[in-house]
Amino acid sequence: MKKITMFTMASCPYCRVAHRWMDQLLESHPEFKDIQMEIIDEVQHPDIANDYDYWFVPTYYVGDHKVHEGAASKKIIKKVFEQASQ
């Protein structure tokens, strides 16, 4: 399993929706619960965010690879979890 790193902002409406979909996926897919996740608010932790290459939130990295940037659908987020669980 690989770690998921998510970059977010509290004021981002797309991030709030992504968090809800992530919660739903974790409830409906117990196999995803063992995936290590790090959620970084780029406003609170610019020192960390500046080390990554992205422009929009939410952004997902699986391991060291950026797999999605910007508004996400539930289907996209499920693919992120699936990539991390391989």
C-alpha positions in Angstrom: 0.0 0.0 0.0 1.1 3.5 -0.7 0.4 6.7 1.2 -2.1 9.2 -0.1 -1.2 12.9 0.5 -4.0 15.3 -0.1 -3.6 19.1 -0.3 -6.6 21.1 0.7 -7.8 24.5 1.9 -10.6 25.0 4.5 -12.2 27.7 2.2 -12.3 25.5 -0.8 -15.8 24.2 -1.7 -14.3 21.4 -3.9 -12.2 20.2 -1.0 -15.3 20.0 1.3 -17.1 17.9 -1.3 -14.0 15.7 -1.7 -13.8 15.1 2.0 -17.5 14.0 2.1 -16.9 11.6 -0.8 -13.7 10.2 0.9 -15.7 9.5 4.1 -18.4 7.7 2.0 -15.8 5.6 0.2 -14.1 4.7 3.5 -17.5 3.5 4.8 -18.5 1.5 1.8 -15.0 0.1 1.1 -13.4 -1.2 4.3 -10.3 -2.3 2.3 -9.4 1.4 2.0 -9.3 2.0 5.7 -5.8 0.7 6.0 -4.4 3.2 3.6 -2.2 5.8 5.3 -3.5 9.4 4.5 -1.9 12.7 5.2 -4.1 15.7 4.7 -2.3 19.0 4.4 -4.0 22.4 4.5 -1.8 24.5 2.3 -2.7 27.7 4.2 -1.7 26.3 7.5 1.4 24.5 6.2 2.8 26.5 3.2 6.3 25.2 4.1 5.2 21.7 3.2 2.9 22.7 0.3 5.7 24.7 -1.4 7.7 21.5 -1.8 5.1 20.0 -4.2 4.2 20.8 -7.7 0.5 21.7 -8.0 -1.7 24.8 -8.6 -5.2 23.7 -7.5 -6.9 22.0 -4.6 -7.8 19.3 -3.8 -4.7 17.6 -5.1 -3.9 14.0 -4.5 -0.5 12.3 -4.5 -0.1 8.5 -4.2 3.4 8.0 -3.0 5.5 10.6 -4.8 3.2 10.8 -7.9 0.5 13.4 -8.4 -2.6 11.5 -9.5 -5.2 14.3 -9.5 -5.4 18.0 -9.2 -8.5 20.3 -9.0 -12.2 19.5 -8.5 -12.7 15.8 -8.2 -15.6 13.4 -8.6 -16.3 10.5 -6.4 -15.2 8.2 -9.2 -11.8 10.0 -9.4 -11.3 9.8 -5.6 -12.1 6.1 -5.7 -9.4 5.6 -8.4 -6.9 7.4 -6.1 -7.8 5.0 -3.3 -7.5 2.1 -5.7 -4.1 3.2 -6.8 -2.9 3.5 -3.3 -4.1 0.1 -2.3 -2.1 -1.7 -5.1 
